[in-house]
């Protein structure tokens, strides 16, 4: 390894305690100001606007319109025209998916709603 003389390095090898303390203090101040900038950015934070869509009521209306056992609003011909399959086949597929795959099982979301 090469050895450097104190003249080639400068005064860094002969730094006294007060200069070392000042360097450490300034490094800490820079680190703290950086961390404050990262955790609290200077720009304003935008919050999302929650729009209430009445999903539960819409689901009830859809089920009543197509699958009400007493008298659905739309008959089998309308269902077949819209979904290109019979309502019985659709219900069988939906029930099989719900039974086999957890993705298709109804559960509460992050906001605590179904």
C-alpha positions in Angstrom: 0.0 0.0 0.0 1.1 3.5 -0.6 1.8 5.7 2.3 0.7 9.3 2.1 2.5 12.1 3.9 0.5 14.6 5.9 1.3 17.2 3.3 -0.4 15.3 0.5 -3.6 14.7 2.5 -3.7 18.1 4.0 -5.1 18.9 7.5 -7.4 15.9 7.6 -5.0 13.8 9.6 -4.4 16.5 12.1 -8.0 17.4 12.7 -8.6 18.3 16.4 -11.6 17.3 18.5 -13.7 20.5 17.9 -13.4 20.1 14.1 -14.4 16.5 14.3 -17.4 17.4 16.5 -18.4 20.1 14.0 -18.2 17.7 11.1 -20.2 15.1 12.9 -22.8 17.6 14.0 -23.2 19.0 10.5 -23.6 15.5 9.1 -26.3 14.7 11.6 -28.1 17.9 10.9 -28.1 17.1 7.1 -29.3 13.5 7.8 -32.2 14.7 10.0 -33.2 17.4 7.5 -33.2 14.8 4.8 -35.3 12.4 6.9 -37.8 15.1 7.6 -38.0 15.9 3.9 -38.6 12.3 3.0 -41.3 11.6 5.7 -43.0 15.0 5.3 -42.7 16.1 1.7 -43.1 19.8 1.0 -45.9 19.3 -1.5 -49.5 18.8 -0.4 -50.9 15.3 -0.3 -54.1 14.6 -2.2 -56.7 12.4 -0.7 -59.0 10.3 -2.8 -62.7 11.2 -2.9 -64.9 8.3 -1.9 -68.0 8.1 -4.1 -70.9 6.1 -2.5 -72.3 3.8 -5.2 -74.9 1.8 -3.3 -73.4 -1.5 -4.3 -75.6 -3.5 -2.0 -78.9 -2.0 -3.3 -77.7 -2.4 -6.9 -76.9 -6.0 -6.3 -80.3 -6.7 -4.8 -82.0 -5.0 -7.7 -80.0 -7.0 -10.2 -80.8 -10.3 -8.5 -84.5 -9.4 -8.3 -84.6 -8.3 -11.9 -83.1 -11.6 -13.2 -83.4 -14.3 -10.5 -86.5 -13.6 -8.4 -88.3 -16.9 -8.0 -91.7 -15.2 -7.8 -91.5 -13.2 -10.9 -88.4 -11.7 -12.4 -88.6 -8.5 -14.3 -86.8 -9.9 -17.3 -87.7 -13.4 -18.6 -85.4 -16.2 -19.8 -85.4 -14.8 -23.4 -84.1 -11.4 -22.3 -81.5 -13.1 -20.0 -80.3 -15.3 -22.9 -80.1 -12.3 -25.3 -78.1 -10.2 -22.8 -75.7 -12.9 -21.4 -75.7 -15.5 -24.3 -76.5 -18.4 -21.9 -79.4 -19.6 -19.9 -79.9 -18.3 -16.4 -79.6 -21.8 -14.9 -76.2 -22.3 -16.6 -75.1 -18.9 -15.3 -76.2 -19.8 -11.7 -74.4 -23.2 -11.9 -71.2 -21.5 -13.1 -71.4 -18.8 -10.4 -72.0 -21.3 -7.6 -69.2 -23.6 -8.8 -66.8 -20.6 -8.9 -67.9 -19.4 -5.5 -67.4 -22.9 -4.0 -64.0 -23.6 -5.6 -62.2 -20.3 -5.8 -61.8 -17.9 -2.8 -61.6 -14.9 -5.2 -65.3 -15.3 -6.0 -66.5 -15.6 -2.4 -68.1 -12.5 -1.0 -66.3 -10.9 1.9 -65.7 -7.6 3.6 -63.4 -5.1 1.9 -60.8 -2.8 3.4 -63.5 -0.3 4.5 -65.5 -3.0 6.2 -68.3 -3.2 3.6 -69.4 -6.3 1.6 
